[in-house]
Amino acid sequence: MESLLVGHVVYTYTDSNKYIEHATSYVAEGLDKDHTILYVDQPQFFAYVKENLRNAGYTEEQVEAIYFINTDTAYETHENFNAEHVLKNLNVFFDSHVTEGCVLRVWGLATWRLQSKKTLIPSIALHEQNFDDFFSRVANIAKNYIIVCAYEGLSISGSLLIELLQTHEYHMTDTDFSPSHLYKKGPVHYTGIAKQLQFENELRNHDTRRDKLDITGKLASIIAHELRNSLTVVQGRLQLLDLTASNRSEATQAQFDGIKKGLTEIEQTASKFLSLAETHVVNQKVINISDLIEVVTVQMESELGKKAIDMHVKLDNTQMSIFGDELKIRQVFINLIKNAMEGMETGTITLHVKDDQDDVTIDVSDNGPGIPDEILRQIGDPFMSSKVDGTGLGLLICEKIIRDHNGNLLLNTEVGKGTTFTVSLPKL
């Protein structure tokens, strides 16, 4: 690295002692050359580096000239890895040190909290692409820079390493330094980035949406109990009338049957409210996802037969299992299929079950009209429905069930082309 004036290096280390040794050497070279040194790391690692520098004869004034930031602060380790937030945090740190003619020397240890690889890998890929673009702009001002992005080698997967090698010009290990032959200057077309951007937008609204669901659940519980109390009284009196009445005319009987049907519908609505109000998942067991999807398709055959709608199922892996409440998970897919059917008179609904590393991912797709923006903005809001007789609870209940199973529910729609709901659930 000594000959580099501009470079973006990924360092995947496996030996902590080697890591400290390389970090110390890297910083010492910067002090010797009077570079502006920005150091992002764990405080305990930085303490070792400073001690090594002092033992090597560097003055306290030189050591204190190193600009340090805790990596857990820079990368918001208490949250899911959010590429946008990380870049914003690091921009604040770097911007004040980017001056014309200076040489920036940066060392950064990337950290994150435990989370799904499905969301982590595209987040880090997006972050490193952002970072590579950022330092390309820095080069136009400072002219010279060198940055090392360090990753604990035992904690990264092969797929993540490939992404890192596409956004760094050089790859460094504890014992080797070489050019990255996978480096691509310009946007990296990672297939998960579009979905990850959508996921990060969901994360930004997660707390608000969680509170909304909790408040709606409490309100739903109150409404459901009040409805059922009144229903019990009305149904009791109606049953008494039914037993005592005789010689009822056909027209009167029709009215009577209509009242009973209406009360049944109110009972069903009350049950929906209670579903939203339930605070935990019960009756959990191991569920083979392909068996569950087969049961759902059989249940929906008669409904589909009423319209000119075909349903296809694609299974990438028939042996995947999840742990949860089978009736509730089944309810989610029935609701999503019914939603798709209500927007179509003819067409195709496809269920695609995918093996997505740590998760089972199921796409419920249709080729219907899609969801217009004015409805999309309100979709999933409590008590908001585009249907005349809708309660606006269906998607909320689906979202709550999936959330209670530690999963995610995402929506992707395009007017004129169709809609896809993506359910992700932890795989056993």
N, C-alpha and C positions, 0 to 999 in steps of 0.2 A: 504493500500500500504506500510505501514511502515515496514512490514516483508519481502517485496519483495527484492531480490537481482538481479534477472533477470526477466524482464517482459515487455510485449508490451501491452499497455492499450489503448483502444479507449474510449474517453470521449465525450458523446453527451449531451451538456448542453442546457438548455432553459432559464435559469435565469442568466443574466450578472453579478449580484452581487455575486451569488454563484460561478460563474466562477472565478471571481477575488479572492474570498475567498479561493477556492481550489488551485488556482495557487500560491497564497501567501504562503499557508501552505506547498505546495509541494516544493517550492524553499527554504523556511525556514528550512525544514528538511534536505535538501541537504547542506545548509550552516552549520547546526549543525554537520553534519557527514563528513564535509570536502570533499564533492563530487565535481566533475567537472560538473558545471551546464551550459547547453546549452539551451537558451531560444529563441524560434521562435514565434513571436506574433505581433499584431498590436502595434505601438509605444504608443498609448494612454492607452492600457491595461497594457503594461510594466511599464508606468509611475505610474499607480495606485498600481501595485505590489511593486515597489520600495518605494513608499510613505508609504505603509502599513508596509514594512520591517523596514524602519527607525523609524516609530512610535512604532514598537515592540521592538526597542532597538538595532537593528543590525547596525554595524558601516558603515560609508561611504566606507571604504576599502572593507568590505565584499560585499556590494551592487555592487561596481564597479568590483568585481571579476566575476560577472555573465556575460557570453558571450551571446550577444544578436544579432539577425538578424531580420530584418523586414520581416514578413510573405509574403508580396506582392512581395518582391524581391526573396525570396526563391521559391515561387510557381509561379512566373512570371504571376501575376494576370492580367497583360495587354494583355496576349495572351491566346489562348485556353489551357486548362490543358494538358500539355505534360509530361507524366510520366518519359520519358528519361531525359528531361531537368531538371525536378524537382530533380531527384535523383542525377544528376551531380552537381547541385547547392549545395545540402545539403551534398554531399560527400566532396566537397571543404571545407565546414564549419566544418564538423565533423573530417575529417582525421587528422588534426593537433592536435586534442585533444584526440585521441585514443592512449593511452600509457599503457604499461603493468602494471597491478596491480591497476590502477585507477578505480574508480567507476563513470560511466557516468550517469548523471541524465538529461534527455531531456524533454522539454515541447514544443510541436509544435501545433499551431493553423493552420489548413489547410484552405486555401482560394482559390477562383476561380472567374473568371468573369462569367456573365450570358452567358449560351450557351446551346446547345441541350443536354438533358439528355441522349440521345442515344449515344453521344460521351463522355459525362462527366463520366457516371457511370463506363464503362470499363476502362477509363483512371485512375480514382482514385483506382479502384480495382487492376489494374496493378501496380500503384505506391506503394500501401500498401504491395503488395506481394514483390516487389523489396526491400522495406524498411525492411520487416520482414527478408528477406534473408540477407540483409546488416548487420543487427544487430546480426544475428546468427554468422556472420564472426567476428563482433566486440567482441562478447562474447569469442571467441577463443584467443583474445589478452588481452582485458581489464578484462576478466572473469566476471565482474559484471556490469550490466547496468539496468536502468529502463527508459522507454520512454512512455510518454503520448501523443497521437495524438488526439487533440480536434477538434470537429466539432459542428457547430451551429445546434442544433437538429431540429429546425423548418425548416431548409433549405435542409434537406436530406430526400430522399424518403425511403420507406420500402425496396425496392430492393437494394438501396445503403447500407442501414444499414446491411442487410444480408451479403453483400460482405465484409463490414468492420469487422463483427463478425467472418468471416472465416480467417482473417489475423491478428487478435489480440487475445492474450491469455485471456484478461480480458475486461469486459465492465463496464464502470463507468458512472453514471448519476449524477445529482445534489444531489441525496439523497441515492444512492445505489452503491455498488461495488461488482461484482461477476465474477466468471470464465465464459468465453465464451464457450458454449457447441458446437458452430459451428466451433471453431478454427481447422484449418487443417494445420499441419506442412508440408510444401512442396508446389508444384505448385497448385494454385487454377485454376480449369478448368472452367473459365468463358467463356461462349460461344461467347462473343463479343470481346475477346482479339485479336484473329487473324485479325478480321476486323479493330479493333482499331489500331493495329500496322500498317496496311495498311493506315488507315486514318492519323496517325501521320506522316508517310512518305510523304503523300500528303501535309500535313501542312508545312513540311520543305521546300517543293518546291512550296508552294502556291504563294509567292511573285514573284518568277521567272516566274512561269506559267501565272500569272495574267498580268505581263508586256509583256510576249510573245503574249498573246491574244490581248492586247491593241494595240501593234505595228502591229500585223497581221491584226487587224481590220482596222487600218488607211491605211495600204498598200492595203488591199482589196478594200477599198472605192475608192482609187485613180485608181486602175486597173479597177474596175467596171464602173466608170464614163467614163474612156477613151474608154473602150470596147463599151459602149452604144453610145457614140458620133460617133464612127466609124460605128457601126451597123446601126445607124439611116441613115447615108449617103448611105451605101451599100444597105440597104433594100429599100430606096427610089428609087435608080437607078434601082434596080432589079424590083420593081413594075412598073416603067416606061417602062422597056423592056418588061415586061409581057403584058402590055396594048397595046404596039405598034407592037409587033411581031405577025406575022400571018403565017399560013401554016407551023408550026413548025413540024419537023420530030419527030417520036417516040423516037429516040435516043437522039435528042436534048432536048426534053421535059423531058426525064429521067435525063439528066445532070442538067437541070434547076431545077427540083424537088429536086435533090440531094443538090444543092447549097442552096435552101430554107431550107431544113432539117438541113444542117450544121449551117446556121445562127440561126435557132431556138435553136440548142444545145448550141451555143455560148451565146445566150440570157439567157438560163437557167443557164449556168455557171456564167454569170454576176450577176444573181439573187442570187446565192449562196454567191458570194463575198459580195453583199450588205447585206445579212442576217448576215454575220459575222461582218459587219461594223456598224450595228444598235446599238445605244447606250442605248436604253431603251426598256422596255416591254410596249406594248400598248394593248388596248382592253381587259383589265383584268376584270374578273368576277369570281363568285363562280362556281367551276367545280366539279361535282360528278365524282370521279375517276373511278368508275366502269362503268359509262355511257361512259366516254371517251375511256376506254379500249375496250368496246364493239364496238364503232365506228371504232377504229383502226383495230380490227380483221375483221370487215366487209370489210373495205377498202383493206385489205391484202389478202382476200380469193382468188381473181383471180390470184394474184401473186403466192400464195402457190400452187394453182392448177396446175401450170406449172411444178412443181417438186413433187417428192414423199415425201413431208414434211408436217407433221401434226403440228398443233398449239393447245396448251391447255392453258386454263386460270383458275387460282385458286385464289379465292377471300376470304380472311379471314374475311373481313368486307365490306359489300356493301354500307354502309352509310357514308363513309369517303369523305370529300371534301377538295379541295385546292383552292387557289385564284391565278389566273394567266391568261395568254393568251392561250386560248384553242387551237388555230391553231398551235401555236409554240410548246406547250407541245405535241400535237398529232404528230407533225413533228419529235420530238425526238424519240418517240417509233416506228414510221414508219422507220426512219433511222436505229435504232438498230435492228429491225426485218430484214430489207433488208441486213444489214451487216451479220447477222447470216445466212440468206439464201444463200448469195454469197459464203460462205465457205462450203456449204453442197449440196449434190445431193439428199440425203435422210436422214431422221431423224426426230427429234422432237424439236420444239421450245416451251418453257413454259414461260408464264407470271404469276408470283406469286405476288399478291398484298397483302401487310402485314400492319397491324396496329402496328406501332412501336413508341408507346408513343406519342411524340410530332410531329412525322413525318408519312407520308405515304411512304412506301418503296416498290418499284416495281423491282423485279428481272426479267430480260430478259435473259433466259438461253437457250443454245442449247447443243446438244450432238454431235457436230461436231468434227473436228480434233484439235481444240484448236489453240492458236497462238504461233508460235515458238519464241524463245528468240530474234533472230535477227530482227524480225518484231516488237515484243513487245517493244523493246527499242526505236523504232521510232514512235510508235502508238500515234496519237494525235498531232504530230509535224506538223506545217504548211506546206502544199504542199507536204507532204510525203505520198505516197500511195503504197500498194502492188498490186493494180490493174493497168492494163496497161492504162486504160482510166480514172483512178481516179484523182481527184483534191487534195485529202488529206484534204478536208475541212469538210467532213461530221461529224466526231467526234468532231472537233473543234466547229462547229456550235451547236451540241448537248450540249457540255460542257458549251458554252456561254449561251445558253437558260436556262439551269438548274441553272447556277450561277446567272443569272439575276433574277431568281425566288427564290434566297436564299437557293438553294438546293445543293446536292452533287451528283457527278457521279463517281462511282468506278468500277474497272475492276478486275475480277478474272478469270484466265484461266489456263488450264492444258492440255498439249499436249496429244492427244489421248483420252481425256475425254470430253472436251467441254469448253465453255466460258460463263461467266455470267457478264452482265452489271447491276449494281445496281443503281437505281435512287431513291434518297431521297428528298422529298419535304415537306415543313412545312404544317402541318395539321390545318385546321380551327377548 
